[in-house]
Structures are given as C-alpha cells and as structure tokens.
Amino acid sequence: MQDRPQIEGGMEKESEVVLLGTWSSGYCTRIELALKLKGIPYENVEEDLSNKSHLLIHHNPVHKKVPVLLHNGKAIAESLVILEYIDEHWNHAPKLLPDDPYERAKVRFWASFCDQKFQPSAHDIMITEGEEQEKAIENFWEVLKVFEEEGLE
C-alpha cells in the first residue's frame, strides 16, 4: 500500500494515471502532450516546487523533482523515461517513437540535445540581465541554429 499515491483527502489512486508536475516546466509539458496525444485520461497534480509535497518526495526520492508519472501505484520519474513508458505501455497509435531502431535513436539523440542544450540556454535568458543576457541570447540562437540545420529533416 505504501507505493499507492494518496490524493485529496487520502483517496487512493491505484489504477488511474496521475502526473505530478508544474505548469512552468517544459519537461512536464512534454508528458502532458504525450498523454493527450494518446488519449490517456490522467489527473494533474500541480506541485509547489518551493514547498515539495510528501507525495513528490516519496515517489521521486532520488531527484525530488517533477515530472513523476504514477500508474497503477507505481512511480516513473524523468521525462524521457516517462515518454518511453507511455509509448510502450499504451502502444496504440499514434506512436511517440518510430519503430525503426535507427530512427528511434535519432529521436532520442535530439530529445537529449534539447534537454542538455536547448532548455538550459533558454533558461539562461530568463535568469540573466544586461550583457550576460545578451550573451545568453546569442548562445540560444547558436543552439537553435544547430537544431534547425542538423535536427530537422
């Protein structure tokens, strides 16, 4: 029983899909989009990242961050891992990843590129000012240029 999430007044959620996330996270948004694309009903539980819930800490004790997908009382963390879980568990169309292993590897590469380069460079623009922000904008455009030239076919 301890793996089952307790939401709203202690009500148990065991066979439903619950997403622990926050509106401002691109990592959470990608999970919401995948769930909607596949037509999977889910409950969204908005997390206050300045005051993390017991539910979040319990289900992601390693990183203590969103998103976390709860399905049948089991927690899956990390957005790219969650996307693969969604695609494998609900294997009906539309597929999130191509069937061909090479094409699937390319998608994974560019998803990783977005996580490691694109999102951090966009974040740098939001948290800097003045000359530092100008440099962050230049860096963002360089990252975007690589993606446009190499990632889009």
Contact map, one row per residue, 1 for C-alpha under 8 A:
111100000000000000000000000000000000000000000000000000000000000000000000000000000000000000000000000000000000000000000000000000000000000000000000000000000
111110000000000000000000000000000000000000000000000000000000000000000000000000000000000000000000000000000000000000000000000000000000000000000000000000000
111110000000000000000000000000000000000000000000000000000010000000000000111000000000000000000000000000000000000000000000000000000000000000000000000000000
111111000001110000000000000000000000000000000000000000000000000000000001110000000000000000000000000000000000000000000000000000000000000000000000000000000
011111100001110000000000000000000000000000000000000000100000000000000100100000000000000000000000000000000000000000000000000000000000000000000000000000000
000111111111100000000000000000000000000000000000000000100000000000000000000000000000000000000000000000000000000000000000000000000000000000000000000000000
000011111111100000000000000000000000000000000000000000000000000000000000000000000000000000000000000000000000000000000000000000000000000000000000000000000
000001111110000000000000000000000000000000000000000000000000000000000000000000000000000000000000000000000000000000000000000000000000000000000000000000000
000001111110000000000000000000000000000000000000000000000000000000000000000000000000000000000000000000000000000000000000000000000000000000000000000000000
000001111111000000000000000000000000000000000000000000000000000000000000000000000000000000000000000000000000000000000000000000000000000000000000000000000
000001111111100000000000000000000000000000000000000000000000000000000000000000000000000000000000000000000000000000000000000000000000000000000000000000000
000111100111110000000000000000000000000000000000000000000000000000000000000000000000000000000000000000000000000000000000000000000000000000000000000000000
000111100011111100000000000000000000000000000000000000000000000000000001100000000000000000000000000000000000000000000000000000000000000000000000000000000
000110000001111100000000000000000000000000000000000000000000000000000011100000000000000000000000000000000000000000000000000000000000000000000000000000000
000000000000111110000000000000000000000000000000000000000000000000000011100000000000000000000000000000000000000000000000000000000000000000000000000000000
000000000000111111000000000000000000000011100000000000000000000000000111000000000000000000000000000000000000000000000000000000000000000000000000000000000
000000000000001111100000000000000000000011100000000000000000000000001111000000000000000000000000000000000000000000000000000000000000000000000000000000000
000000000000000111110000000000000000000001111000000000000000000000001110000000000000000000000000000000000000000000000000000000000000000000000000000000000
000000000000000011111000000000000000000001111000000000000000000000111100000000000000000000000000000000000000000000000000000000000000000000000000000000000
000000000000000001111100000000000000000000011110000000010000000001111100000000000000000000000000000000000000000000000000000000000000000000000000000000000
000000000000000000111110100100000000000000011110000000000000000001110000000000000000000000000000000000000000000000000000000000000000000000000000000000000
000000000000000000011111100100000000000000001111100000000000000001100000000000000000000000000000000000000000000000000000000000000000000000000000000000000
000000000000000000001111100110000000000000000100000000000000000000000000000000000000000000000000000000000000000000000000000000000000000000000000000000000
000000000000000000000111110000000000000000000000000000000000000000000000000000000000000000000000000000000000000000000000000000000000000000000000000000000
000000000000000000001111111110000000000000000000000000000000000000000000000000000000000000000000000000000000000000000000000000000000000000000000000000000
000000000000000000000001111111000000000000000000000000000000000000000000000000000000000000000000000000000000000000000000000000000000000000000000000000000
000000000000000000000000111111100000000000000000000000000000000001100000000000100000000000000000000000000000000000000000000000000000000000000000000000000
000000000000000000001110111111110000000000000000000000000000000001100000000000100000000000000000000000000000000000000000000000000000000000000000000000000
000000000000000000000010111111111000000000000000000000000000000000000000000000000000000000000000000000000000000000000000000000000000000000000000000000000
000000000000000000000000011111111100000000000000000000000000000000000000000000100000000000000000000000000000000000000000000000000000000000000000000000000
000000000000000000000000001111111110000000000000000000000000000000100000000000100110000000000000000000000000000000000000000000000000000000000000000000000
000000000000000000000000000111111111000000000000000000000000000000000000000000000000000000000000000000000000000000000000000000000000000000000000000000000
000000000000000000000000000011111111100000000000000000000000000000000000000000000000000000000000000000000000000000000000000000000000000000000000000000000
000000000000000000000000000001111111110000000000000000000000000000000000000000000010010000000001000000000000000000000000000000000000000000000000000000000
000000000000000000000000000000111111111111000000000000000000000000000000000000000000010000000000000000000000000000000000000000000000000000000000000000000
000000000000000000000000000000011111111110000000000000000000000000000000000000000000000000000000000000000000000000000000000000000000000000000000000000000
000000000000000000000000000000001111111100000000000000000000000000000000000000000000000000000100000000000000000000000000000000000000000000000000000000000
000000000000000000000000000000000111111100000000000000000000000000000000000000000000000001011100000000000000000000000000000000000000000000000000000000000
000000000000000000000000000000000011111110000000000000000000000000000000000000000000000000000000000000000000000000000000000000000000000000000000000000000
000000000000000000000000000000000011111111000000000000000000000000000000000000000000000000000000000000000000000000000000000000000000000000000000000000000
000000000000000110000000000000000011001111100000000000000000000000000000000000000000000000000000000000000000000000000000000000000000000000000000000000000
000000000000000111100000000000000010000111110000000000000000000000000000000000000000000000000000000000000000000000000000000000000000000000000000000000000
000000000000000111100000000000000000000011111000000000000000000000000000000000000000000000000000000000000000000000000000000000000000000000000000000000000
000000000000000001111000000000000000000001111100000000000000000000000000000000000000000000000000000000000000000000000000000000000000000000000000000000000
000000000000000001111100000000000000000000111110000000000000000000000000000000000000000000000000000000000000000000000000000000000000000000000000000000000
000000000000000000011110000000000000000000011111000000000000000000000000000000000000000000000000000000000000000000000000000000000000000000000000000000000
000000000000000000011100000000000000000000001111100110010000000001000000000000000000000000000000000000000000000000000000000000000000000000000000000000000
000000000000000000000100000000000000000000000111111110000000000000000000000000000000000000000000000000000000000000000000000000000000000000000000000000000
000000000000000000000100000000000000000000000011111100000000000010000000000000000000000000000000000000000000000000000000000000000000000000000000000000000
000000000000000000000000000000000000000000000001111100000000000000000000000000000000000000000000000000000000000000000000000000000000000000000000000000000
000000000000000000000000000000000000000000000001111110000000000000000000000000000000000000000000000000000000000000000000000000000000000000000000000000000
000000000000000000000000000000000000000000000011111111011000000100000000000000000000000000000000000000000000000000000000000000000000000000000000000000000
000000000000000000000000000000000000000000000011001111111000000000000000000000000000000000000000000000000000000000000000000000000000000000000000000000000
000000000000000000000000000000000000000000000000000111111100000000000000000000000000000000000000000000000000000000000000000000000000000000000000000000000
000011000000000000000000000000000000000000000000000011111110000000000000000000000000000000000000000000000000000000000000000000000000000000000000000000000
000000000000000000010000000000000000000000000010000111111111100111010000000000000000000000000000000000000000000000000000000000000000000000000000000000000
000000000000000000000000000000000000000000000000000111111111100110000000000000000000000000000000000000000000000000000000000000000000000000000000000000000
000000000000000000000000000000000000000000000000000001111111100000000000000000000000000000000000000000000000000000000000000000000000000000000000000000000
001000000000000000000000000000000000000000000000000000111111100000010000001000000000000000000000000000000000000000000000000000000000000000000000000000000
000000000000000000000000000000000000000000000000000000011111111110010000001010000000000000000000000000000000000000000000000000000000000000000000000000000
000000000000000000000000000000000000000000000000000000011111111100000000000000000000000000000000000000000000000000000000000000000000000000000000000000000
000000000000000000000000000000000000000000000000000000000001111100000000000000000000000000000000000000000000000000000000000000000000000000000000000000000
000000000000000000000000000000000000000000000000000000000001111110000000000000000000000000000000000000000000000000000000000000000000000000000000000000000
000000000000000000000000000000000000000000000000000100011001111111000000000000000000000000000000000000000000000000000000000000000000000000000000000000000
000000000000000000000000000000000000000000000000100000011001001111110000000000000000000000000000000000000000000000000000000000000000000000000000000000000
000000000000000000011100001100000000000000000010000000010000000111110000000011000000000000000000000000000000000000000000000000000000000000000000000000000
000000000000000000111100001100100000000000000000000000000000000011111000000011100000000000000000000000000000000000000000000000000000000000000000000000000
000000000000000000111000000000000000000000000000000000010011000011111100001111100100000000000000000000000000000000000000000000000000000000000000000000000
000000000000000011110000000000000000000000000000000000000000000000111110001110000100000000000000000000000000000000000000000000000000000000000000000000000
000010000000000111110000000000000000000000000000000000000000000000011111111100000000000000000000000000000000000000000000000000000000000000000000000000000
000000000000011111000000000000000000000000000000000000000000000000001111111100000000000000000000000000000000000000000000000000000000000000000000000000000
000100000000111110000000000000000000000000000000000000000000000000000111110000000000000000000000000000000000000000000000000000000000000000000000000000000
001110000000111000000000000000000000000000000000000000000000000000000111111000000000000000000000000000000000000000000000000000000000000000000000000000000
001100000000000000000000000000000000000000000000000000000000000000000111111100000000000000000000000000000000000000000000000000000000000000000000000000000
001000000000000000000000000000000000000000000000000000000011000000011110111110000000000000000000000000000000000000000000000000000000000000000000000000000
000000000000000000000000000000000000000000000000000000000000000000011110011111001100000000000000000000000000000000000000000000000000000000000000000000000
000000000000000000000000000000000000000000000000000000000001000001111000001111101100000000000000000000000000000000000000000000000000000000000000000000000
000000000000000000000000000000000000000000000000000000000000000001110000000111111100000000000000000000000000000000000000000000000000000000000000000000000
000000000000000000000000001101100000000000000000000000000000000000110000000011111110000000000000000000000000000000000000000000000000000000000000000000000
000000000000000000000000000000000000000000000000000000000000000000000000000001111111000000000000000000000000001000000000000000000000000000000000000000000
000000000000000000000000000000000000000000000000000000000000000000000000000111111111100000000000000000000000000000000000000000000000000000000000000000000
000000000000000000000000000000100000000000000000000000000000000000011000000111111111110000000000000000000000000000000000000000000000000000000000000000000
000000000000000000000000000000100100000000000000000000000000000000000000000000111111111000000001000000000000000000000000000000000000000000000000000000000
000000000000000000000000000000000000000000000000000000000000000000000000000000011111111100000001100000000000000000000000000000000000000000000000000000000
000000000000000000000000000000000000000000000000000000000000000000000000000000001111111110000000000000000000000000000000000000000000000000000000000000000
000000000000000000000000000000000110000000000000000000000000000000000000000000000111111111100000000000000000000000000000000000000000000000000000000000000
000000000000000000000000000000000000000000000000000000000000000000000000000000000011111111110011100000000000000000000000000000000000000000000000000000000
000000000000000000000000000000000000000000000000000000000000000000000000000000000001111111100000000000000000000000000000000000000000000000000000000000000
000000000000000000000000000000000000000000000000000000000000000000000000000000000000111111100000000000000000000000000000000000000000000000000000000000000
000000000000000000000000000000000000010000000000000000000000000000000000000000000000011111110000000000000000000000000000000000000000000000000000000000000
000000000000000000000000000000000000000000000000000000000000000000000000000000000000011111111010000000000000000000000000000000000000000000000000000000000
000000000000000000000000000000000000010000000000000000000000000000000000000000000000001001111110000000000000000000000000000000000000000000000000000000000
000000000000000000000000000000000000010000000000000000000000000000000000000000000000000000111110000000000000000000000000000000000000000000000000000000000
000000000000000000000000000000000000110000000000000000000000000000000000000000000000000000011111000000000000000000000000000000000000000000000000000000000
000000000000000000000000000000000000000000000000000000000000000000000000000000000000001000111111110000000000000000000000000000000000000000000000000000000
000000000000000000000000000000000100000000000000000000000000000000000000000000000011001000000111110000000000000000000000000000000000000000000000000000000
000000000000000000000000000000000000000000000000000000000000000000000000000000000001001000000011111000010010000000000000000000000000000000000000000000000
000000000000000000000000000000000000000000000000000000000000000000000000000000000000000000000011111110110000000000000000000000000000000000000000000000000
000000000000000000000000000000000000000000000000000000000000000000000000000000000000000000000000111110110000000000000000000000000000000000000000000000000
000000000000000000000000000000000000000000000000000000000000000000000000000000000000000000000000011111110000000000000000000000000000000000000000000000000
000000000000000000000000000000000000000000000000000000000000000000000000000000000000000000000000011111111000000000000000000000000000000000000000000000000
000000000000000000000000000000000000000000000000000000000000000000000000000000000000000000000000000111111100000000000000000000000000000000000000000000000
000000000000000000000000000000000000000000000000000000000000000000000000000000000000000000000000011111111110000000000000000000000000000000000000000000000
000000000000000000000000000000000000000000000000000000000000000000000000000000000000000000000000111111111111000000000000000000000000000000000000000000000
000000000000000000000000000000000000000000000000000000000000000000000000000000000000000000000000000011111111100000000000000000000000000000000000000000000
000000000000000000000000000000000000000000000000000000000000000000000000000000000000000000000000000001111111110000000000000000000000000000000000000000000
000000000000000000000000000000000000000000000000000000000000000000000000000000000000000000000000100000111111111000000000000000000000000000000000000000000
000000000000000000000000000000000000000000000000000000000000000000000000000000000000000000000000000000011111111100000000000000000000000000000000000000000
000000000000000000000000000000000000000000000000000000000000000000000000000000000000000000000000000000001111111110000000000000000000000000000000000000000
000000000000000000000000000000000000000000000000000000000000000000000000000000000000000000000000000000000111111111000000000000000000000000000000000000100
000000000000000000000000000000000000000000000000000000000000000000000000000000010000000000000000000000000011111111100000000000000000000000000000000000000
000000000000000000000000000000000000000000000000000000000000000000000000000000000000000000000000000000000001111111110000000000000000000000000000000000000
000000000000000000000000000000000000000000000000000000000000000000000000000000000000000000000000000000000000111111111100000000000000000000000000000000000
000000000000000000000000000000000000000000000000000000000000000000000000000000000000000000000000000000000000011111111110000000000000000000000000000000000
000000000000000000000000000000000000000000000000000000000000000000000000000000000000000000000000000000000000001111111111000000000000000000000000000000000
000000000000000000000000000000000000000000000000000000000000000000000000000000000000000000000000000000000000000111111111000000000000000000000000000000000
000000000000000000000000000000000000000000000000000000000000000000000000000000000000000000000000000000000000000011111111100000000000000000000010000000000
000000000000000000000000000000000000000000000000000000000000000000000000000000000000000000000000000000000000000011111111110000000000000000010011000000000
000000000000000000000000000000000000000000000000000000000000000000000000000000000000000000000000000000000000000001111111111000000000000000000000000000000
000000000000000000000000000000000000000000000000000000000000000000000000000000000000000000000000000000000000000000111111111100000000000000000000000000000
000000000000000000000000000000000000000000000000000000000000000000000000000000000000000000000000000000000000000000001111111110000000000110110010000000000
000000000000000000000000000000000000000000000000000000000000000000000000000000000000000000000000000000000000000000000111111111000000000110010000000000000
000000000000000000000000000000000000000000000000000000000000000000000000000000000000000000000000000000000000000000000011111111100000000000000000000000000
000000000000000000000000000000000000000000000000000000000000000000000000000000000000000000000000000000000000000000000001111111110000100100000000000000000
000000000000000000000000000000000000000000000000000000000000000000000000000000000000000000000000000000000000000000000000111111111000100110000000000000000
000000000000000000000000000000000000000000000000000000000000000000000000000000000000000000000000000000000000000000000000011111110000100000000000000000000
000000000000000000000000000000000000000000000000000000000000000000000000000000000000000000000000000000000000000000000000001111111000100000000000000000000
000000000000000000000000000000000000000000000000000000000000000000000000000000000000000000000000000000000000000000000000000111111101100100000000000000000
000000000000000000000000000000000000000000000000000000000000000000000000000000000000000000000000000000000000000000000000000010111111110000000000000000000
000000000000000000000000000000000000000000000000000000000000000000000000000000000000000000000000000000000000000000000000000000011111110000000000000000000
000000000000000000000000000000000000000000000000000000000000000000000000000000000000000000000000000000000000000000000000000000001111111000000000000000000
000000000000000000000000000000000000000000000000000000000000000000000000000000000000000000000000000000000000000000000000000000011111111100000000000000000
000000000000000000000000000000000000000000000000000000000000000000000000000000000000000000000000000000000000000000000000000111111111111110000000000000000
000000000000000000000000000000000000000000000000000000000000000000000000000000000000000000000000000000000000000000000000000000001111111111000000000000000
000000000000000000000000000000000000000000000000000000000000000000000000000000000000000000000000000000000000000000000000000000000011111111100000000000000
000000000000000000000000000000000000000000000000000000000000000000000000000000000000000000000000000000000000000000000000110110010001111111110000000000000
000000000000000000000000000000000000000000000000000000000000000000000000000000000000000000000000000000000000000000000000110010000000111111111000000000000
000000000000000000000000000000000000000000000000000000000000000000000000000000000000000000000000000000000000000000000000000000000000011111111100000000000
000000000000000000000000000000000000000000000000000000000000000000000000000000000000000000000000000000000000000000000000100000000000001111111110000000000
000000000000000000000000000000000000000000000000000000000000000000000000000000000000000000000000000000000000000000000100110000000000000111111111000000000
000000000000000000000000000000000000000000000000000000000000000000000000000000000000000000000000000000000000000000000000000000000000000011111111100000000
000000000000000000000000000000000000000000000000000000000000000000000000000000000000000000000000000000000000000000000000000000000000000001111111110000000
000000000000000000000000000000000000000000000000000000000000000000000000000000000000000000000000000000000000000000001100100000000000000000111111111000000
000000000000000000000000000000000000000000000000000000000000000000000000000000000000000000000000000000000000000000000100000000000000000000011111111100000
000000000000000000000000000000000000000000000000000000000000000000000000000000000000000000000000000000000000000000000000000000000000000000001111111110000
000000000000000000000000000000000000000000000000000000000000000000000000000000000000000000000000000000000000000000000000000000000000000000000111111111100
000000000000000000000000000000000000000000000000000000000000000000000000000000000000000000000000000000000000000000000000000000000000000000000011111111110
000000000000000000000000000000000000000000000000000000000000000000000000000000000000000000000000000000000000000000000000000000000000000000000001111111110
000000000000000000000000000000000000000000000000000000000000000000000000000000000000000000000000000000000000000000000000000000000000000000000000111111110
000000000000000000000000000000000000000000000000000000000000000000000000000000000000000000000000000000000000000000000000000000000000000000000000011111111
000000000000000000000000000000000000000000000000000000000000000000000000000000000000000000000000000000000000010000000000000000000000000000000000011111111
000000000000000000000000000000000000000000000000000000000000000000000000000000000000000000000000000000000000000000000000000000000000000000000000001111111
000000000000000000000000000000000000000000000000000000000000000000000000000000000000000000000000000000000000000000000000000000000000000000000000000001111
